[in-house]
Amino acid sequence: MEKQKHTETAEASLEKQQKKLKNRKKLKYGGLATAITVIFVAVVVLVNVVVTQIGKRYPDFKLDLTTANLYAISDETLDYIRNMDKDVDIAISSDEATFTSDKNNKMIAETLSKYQGYSDRISVTYFDTTRIRTYCPSIRNCTGGRSSPMRSSSPAAAASRCIHYH
């Protein structure tokens, strides 16, 4: 009987040791998984902070990741813009905040801003059509004396003086 008790105690002790060993393995692998997760999250946060700082330092920096470079200005366009011999006035019949609130129009505004950066001969003006009377002198220069860019003496004459987008 004593021998049996001693065997049961030894088996219980062995079981406890095996349980402790399993718990250590769980703790080891669980701790490793937690450490990897923490490191991964820290790297993601760090990358996010770096990208945010780059965006703040260079607000006009845009990275075109499309395969056909859809949002980049081509070399031919840059050459044309840089070598223009006439001034180009681009009048947009919307105030800038409203115009750029639309995603597609925002891309247009950004492209026009890039064009202005490459040539002093390009100017872009936004005007609110509901307040056109306060802006009439500039519009009249663009439209041949008429108050509406769309009602010029001839479409070709208006186009030669002004690019109108609405």
C-alpha atoms as one frame of an Amber mdcrd trajectory, in Angstrom:
protein
   0.000   0.000   0.000   2.795   2.338   0.833   4.446   1.462  -2.420   1.242
   2.252  -4.269   0.966   5.608  -2.473   4.543   6.392  -3.333   3.888   5.492
  -7.017   0.748   7.671  -7.084   2.687  10.541  -5.540   5.467  10.087  -8.088
   2.919   9.991 -10.913   1.204  13.096  -9.532   4.566  14.816  -9.256   5.431
  13.806 -12.806   2.054  15.095 -14.017   2.631  18.394 -12.262   6.034  18.716
 -13.878   4.557  17.964 -17.307   1.808  20.534 -16.704   4.399  23.103 -15.704
   6.396  22.266 -18.829   3.275  22.691 -21.013   2.476  25.966 -19.298   6.030
  27.169 -19.907   5.738  26.254 -23.600   2.403  28.057 -23.828   3.886  31.047
 -22.078   6.977  30.938 -24.287   5.055  30.730 -27.575   2.293  33.059 -26.393
   4.886  35.585 -25.279   6.687  35.274 -28.595   3.439  35.838 -30.512   2.668
  38.859 -28.343   6.162  40.281 -28.882   5.892  39.834 -32.659   2.480  41.522
 -32.635   3.783  44.450 -30.593   6.785  44.869 -32.908   4.550  44.718 -35.997
   2.162  47.353 -34.603   5.131  49.560 -33.635   6.545  49.330 -37.187   3.150
  50.211 -38.714   2.809  53.209 -36.391   6.361  54.334 -37.187   5.771  54.090
 -40.955   2.529  56.045 -40.529   4.318  58.799 -38.587   7.094  59.046 -41.189
   4.642  59.223 -44.107   2.587  61.854 -42.268   5.685  63.977 -41.647   6.717
  63.700 -45.305   3.199  64.790 -46.284   3.405  67.803 -43.976   6.866  68.803
 -45.177   6.044  68.348 -48.885   2.288  68.979 -49.232   2.356  68.850 -53.038
   4.139  65.489 -53.050   1.947  62.855 -54.648   3.100  59.406 -55.581   1.535
  58.009 -58.756   1.433  54.243 -58.343  -0.718  53.567 -61.405   0.909  51.364
 -64.029   0.383  53.928 -66.806   1.303  56.975 -64.636  -2.174  58.389 -65.144
  -1.671  61.290 -62.729   1.835  62.314 -63.757   2.549  65.129 -66.169   4.281
  63.802 -69.266   7.642  65.085 -70.444   6.049  66.390 -73.639   3.535  68.418
 -71.647   6.278  69.799 -69.417   8.313  70.841 -72.452   5.275  72.541 -73.980
   4.399  74.363 -70.755   7.957  75.528 -70.125   8.350  76.828 -73.689   5.043
  78.689 -74.036   5.388  82.100 -75.670   1.897  83.419 -74.805   0.113  83.886
 -71.512  -2.783  81.545 -70.762  -5.537  82.552 -68.362  -7.660  79.703 -67.073
 -10.942  80.864 -65.521 -12.958  78.366 -63.513 -16.527  79.419 -62.852 -16.678
  78.182 -59.272 -15.086  79.294 -56.067 -11.997  77.254 -55.236 -13.397  75.572
 -52.114 -16.492  74.321 -53.928 -14.521  73.268 -56.984 -11.971  71.256 -55.029
 -14.563  69.596 -52.793 -15.346  67.204 -55.668 -12.753  64.421 -56.056 -12.441
  64.746 -59.847 -12.305  68.528 -59.766  -9.672  68.360 -57.043  -7.450  66.373
 -59.412  -8.000  69.025 -62.083  -7.135  71.805 -59.615  -3.979  69.965 -58.543
  -2.924  69.507 -62.165  -3.537  73.182 -62.915  -1.513  74.097 -59.832   1.349
  71.934 -61.112   1.118  73.675 -64.490   1.403  77.036 -62.740   4.474  75.784
 -60.913   6.172  74.957 -64.211   5.323  78.180 -66.058   4.769  81.798 -65.092
   2.675  82.198 -68.231  -0.229  80.175 -66.811  -2.674  81.763 -64.407  -5.727
  80.137 -62.873  -8.617  82.151 -61.489 -11.617  80.803 -59.629 -14.730  82.945
 -59.557 -18.152  82.442 -58.053 -20.828  82.853 -60.723 -23.309  84.076 -58.105
 -20.982  87.034 -57.456 -19.973  87.605 -61.069 -20.663  91.368 -60.955 -17.789
  91.854 -58.533 -15.511  89.935 -60.860 -16.749  91.311 -64.203 -13.642  93.239
 -65.265 -11.506  90.108 -65.272 -14.205  88.039 -66.924 -14.713  90.661 -69.601
 -11.006  90.467 -70.443 -11.440  86.753 -70.916 -14.730  86.847 -72.835 -14.299
  89.750 -75.205 -16.334  92.230 -73.155 -19.308  90.009 -72.362 -20.194  89.114
 -68.784 -20.620  85.416 -69.480 -17.684  83.283 -70.666 -20.060  81.086 -72.640
 -21.558  84.024 -74.644 -18.523  85.391 -76.366 -18.619  86.874 -79.859 -17.376
  83.540 -81.183 -16.367  80.316 -79.450 -12.957  80.409 -81.123 -12.317  83.983
 -79.946 -13.241  83.093 -76.375 -11.133  79.946 -76.456  -8.106  81.886 -77.671
  -8.369  84.229 -74.682  -9.597  81.920 -71.957 -10.048  78.294 -71.014 -13.391
  77.925 -69.292 -14.356  74.942 -67.187 -17.688  74.429 -65.486
